[in-house]
């Protein structure tokens, strides 16, 4: 492998742009693997009472019924994601800590329409006042994936509600490309390239509404089923009646992202496994071990040029 690297130097001693891209990608993968192993060794969740755990299990059953009856899985996943995706490693603010309960955060442009999710959840929320908003919103996202046929995602209760919402502008912009995705997911949140692609696969659920995002349409022909259709549709090109966002299409132009898109299109089991891992990490940003996320962010910021 080192021979491959050194052979890509030109006569002047400089690395070609293609080789530099390869080196950076390989280095990013090494960072990812290191932190995956470290995370498994260092997770230390807060203890919750037996009564709290029972309330979580009962709440989960209620959520299954609601989501199946109302066909509202997509907006529940969006609620959980938009709550968690505000986490910022550097300042240790934002994240999955129940701040979507504040009108200020609901008013953020990226959160248009999420008041519908909270309204649907309110009858169940009233039955479980001891459960934090933070746990409740993330549990709804986990259940939504499972109800629609997706993978089972581990859930560890104990998140505390934060007293104020994060500033606007931390969520990814669907009109931008791979550099922006890495800036948000890697540098800001502390996630990985693999996480970016796996999480993008949840676009198999739901649709965009022009009055909320400026875009219109569903990504797949069955937007209430969680499967690997998103990746298949992405590789097959644009079709009338189906949506591909600029941030979706950008995955095909990146030398690290595209192989993952192809892998998930051909292997749903691999997608489910990687998605469950990525969703778990997203739902726990800043939760169980903040210094681990901060360290990853520092290394990710070095890897992004």
C-alpha positions in Angstrom: 0.0 0.0 0.0 2.8 2.4 0.8 4.3 1.6 -2.6 1.1 2.7 -4.2 1.2 6.0 -2.3 4.9 6.7 -3.1 4.6 5.8 -6.7 2.0 8.5 -7.2 4.6 11.3 -6.6 5.6 13.0 -9.8 9.2 13.8 -10.6 9.1 17.1 -8.7 8.1 15.3 -5.5 4.5 16.5 -5.4 1.5 14.2 -5.1 -1.0 14.3 -7.9 -4.5 15.6 -7.0 -6.0 12.2 -7.6 -3.5 10.6 -5.2 -4.0 13.3 -2.6 -7.7 12.6 -2.8 -7.0 8.9 -2.3 -4.7 9.5 0.7 -7.2 11.8 2.4 -10.0 9.3 1.8 -7.9 6.5 3.2 -6.9 8.6 6.2 -10.6 9.4 6.8 -11.4 5.8 6.8 -8.7 5.1 9.4 -10.1 7.9 11.6 -13.6 6.4 11.3 -12.5 2.9 12.2 -10.5 4.2 15.2 -13.4 6.1 16.7 -15.9 3.2 16.0 -13.7 0.9 18.2 -13.2 3.6 20.8 -16.9 4.4 21.0 -17.7 0.8 21.7 -15.2 0.8 24.5 -16.2 4.1 26.1 -20.0 4.3 26.1 -21.3 5.1 29.5 -25.0 5.8 29.6 -26.8 7.5 32.6 -28.7 5.1 34.8 -32.5 5.4 34.7 -35.0 4.0 37.2 -36.9 0.8 36.5 -40.1 2.9 36.4 -38.6 5.2 33.8 -37.6 2.2 31.6 -41.1 0.7 31.9 -42.6 4.0 30.9 -40.3 4.0 27.8 -41.4 0.5 26.8 -45.1 1.4 27.2 -44.6 4.7 25.3 -42.9 2.8 22.5 -46.0 0.6 22.1 -48.2 3.6 22.0 -46.0 5.2 19.4 -46.1 2.1 17.2 -49.9 2.3 17.1 -50.0 6.0 16.4 -47.4 5.9 13.6 -49.0 2.9 11.9 -52.5 4.4 12.1 -51.5 7.9 10.9 -48.9 6.9 8.4 -46.7 9.6 9.9 -43.4 7.8 10.1 -41.6 10.2 7.7 -42.2 13.3 9.8 -41.3 11.5 13.0 -37.9 10.6 11.5 -37.5 14.2 10.4 -38.3 15.5 13.9 -35.7 13.2 15.5 -33.1 14.0 12.9 -33.6 17.8 13.0 -33.5 17.7 16.8 -30.2 15.8 16.8 -28.5 17.3 13.8 -28.0 20.7 15.4 -25.2 19.2 17.6 -21.9 21.2 17.4 -18.8 19.5 18.7 -16.8 22.6 19.2 -19.3 24.4 21.5 -21.0 21.2 22.7 -24.4 22.8 22.1 -27.4 21.6 20.3 -28.2 18.0 19.7 -31.0 15.6 20.7 -32.0 17.3 23.9 -35.7 18.1 23.4 -35.3 21.7 22.3 -37.8 21.3 19.5 -40.4 22.0 22.1 -39.5 25.7 21.9 -41.3 27.9 19.4 -38.0 29.6 18.5 -36.5 26.3 17.1 -39.7 25.3 15.4 -39.6 28.7 13.6 -36.2 27.8 12.0 -36.7 27.6 8.2 -35.4 24.0 8.0 -38.1 23.0 10.5 -41.1 24.1 8.6 -44.0 21.7 9.2 -42.6 20.0 12.3 -45.3 21.5 14.4 -47.5 18.8 12.8 -45.3 16.1 14.3 -45.6 17.6 17.8 -49.3 18.0 17.4 -49.7 14.3 16.5 -47.5 13.3 19.4 -49.2 15.5 22.0 -51.8 12.9 23.2 -49.1 10.3 23.9 -46.8 12.9 25.4 -49.5 13.8 27.9 -49.7 10.2 29.0 -45.9 10.1 29.9 -45.0 13.3 31.6 -42.0 11.8 33.3 -40.3 11.0 30.0 -38.0 13.8 28.8 -38.9 15.6 25.6 -35.4 14.6 24.4 -36.0 10.9 24.9 -39.5 11.1 23.6 -38.6 12.8 20.2 -35.7 10.4 19.6 -37.8 7.4 20.5 -40.4 8.5 18.0 -37.7 8.5 15.3 -36.5 5.0 16.2 -40.1 3.6 16.2 -40.9 5.2 12.9 -38.0 3.4 11.2 -39.0 0.1 12.7 -42.7 0.4 11.9 -42.0 1.0 8.2 -39.9 -2.1 7.9 -36.5 -0.7 8.6 -33.8 -2.0 11.0 -34.2 -2.2 14.8 -32.2 0.7 16.3 -31.0 0.4 19.9 -32.4 3.0 22.3 -30.8 4.1 25.5 -33.0 6.5 27.6 -31.7 9.1 29.9 -31.3 12.3 27.8 -32.0 15.5 29.8 -33.9 18.4 28.3 -31.8 21.4 27.6 -33.1 24.8 28.6 -32.6 26.7 25.3 -32.6 25.9 21.6 -29.5 26.1 19.3 -29.0 28.9 16.8 -30.4 28.5 13.4 -28.3 27.4 10.4 -26.7 24.1 11.7 -28.7 21.6 9.6 -27.5 20.5 6.2 -28.6 22.5 3.1 -30.2 20.3 0.4 -29.1 22.7 -2.3 -25.4 22.1 -1.7 -22.8 19.4 -2.4 -20.3 17.1 -0.8 -18.0 19.7 0.8 -21.0 21.1 2.6 -22.2 17.7 3.7 -18.7 16.9 5.2 -18.6 20.3 6.9 -21.9 19.7 8.6 -21.7 15.9 9.3 -18.0 15.4 9.9 -16.7 18.7 11.2 -19.7 20.0 13.1 -21.4 16.8 14.3 -18.4 14.4 14.4 -19.9 11.7 12.2 -18.3 9.8 9.2 -18.5 9.6 5.4 -20.3 6.3 5.8 -22.8 7.8 8.1 -23.5 10.6 5.6 -24.5 8.0 2.9 -26.3 5.6 5.2 -28.4 8.4 6.7 -29.2 9.8 3.3 -30.9 6.4 2.7 -33.7 7.4 5.0 -34.9 9.6 2.2 -36.6 6.4 1.1 -39.3 7.6 3.5 -41.5 10.6 2.9 -41.6 13.4 0.4 -40.7 17.1 0.1 -43.3 19.8 0.2 -42.7 23.0 -1.7 -44.1 25.2 1.0 -41.7 23.7 3.6 -38.4 23.1 1.7 -38.9 24.6 -1.8 -38.8 21.1 -3.3 -41.7 18.9 -4.2 -42.0 15.1 -4.5 -41.0 11.8 -3.1 -37.7 10.0 -3.5 -39.2 6.6 -4.1 -42.4 5.1 -5.4 -43.4 3.9 -2.0 -42.5 6.6 0.5 -44.0 4.7 3.5 -41.6 1.7 3.2 -38.1 1.8 4.6 -35.9 -0.1 2.2 -32.9 0.5 -0.1 -35.0 2.0 -2.9 -33.5 5.4 -2.5 -30.1 4.2 -3.6 -31.5 2.2 -6.5 -33.5 5.3 -7.7 -30.4 7.5 -7.3 -28.3 5.2 -9.5 -31.0 4.9 -12.2 -31.1 8.6 -12.8 -33.9 11.2 -12.6 -37.5 10.0 -13.3 -40.6 12.0 -13.8 -42.6 12.1 -10.6 -39.6 11.3 -8.3 -37.3 13.7 -6.6 -33.5 13.9 -6.4 -32.1 16.8 -4.4 -28.8 18.4 -5.3 -27.3 16.9 -2.1 -28.6 13.5 -3.2 -27.0 13.7 -6.7 -23.8 15.0 -5.3 -23.2 11.6 -3.6 -22.7 10.1 -7.1 -19.8 12.5 -7.9 -17.7 11.7 -4.8 -15.1 8.9 -4.9 -15.9 7.9 -1.4 -19.6 8.3 -1.4 -20.5 6.7 -4.7 -19.1 3.2 -3.8 -21.3 3.3 -0.7 -24.3 4.2 -2.7 -23.6 1.3 -5.0 -23.1 -1.1 -2.1 -26.4 -0.2 -0.5 -28.3 -0.4 -3.7 -27.1 -4.0 -4.1 -27.1 -5.1 -0.5 -30.1 -4.0 1.6 -28.8 -6.0 4.6 -25.6 -4.0 4.6 -27.6 -0.7 4.3 -29.8 -1.7 7.3 -26.8 -2.5 9.4 -24.9 0.7 8.6 -28.1 2.8 8.9 -28.9 1.5 12.3 -25.4 2.3 13.5 -25.5 5.8 12.0 -29.0 6.6 13.3 -27.9 5.5 16.8 -24.9 7.8 16.6 -27.0 10.7 15.4 -29.5 10.2 18.2 -26.8 10.2 20.8 -24.6 13.1 19.7 -23.3 14.9 22.8 -25.2 12.4 25.0 -23.1 9.6 26.4 -19.5 10.8 26.0 -19.1 14.3 24.7 -15.3 14.4 24.7 -15.3 11.5 22.2 -17.4 13.5 19.8 -15.2 16.5 20.3 -12.0 14.6 19.6 -13.5 13.2 16.4 -14.5 16.7 15.3 -10.9 18.0 15.8 -9.5 15.2 13.7 -12.2 15.6 11.1 -11.4 19.3 10.8 -7.8 18.3 10.0 -8.9 15.8 7.3 -11.2 18.4 5.5 -9.3 20.6 3.1 
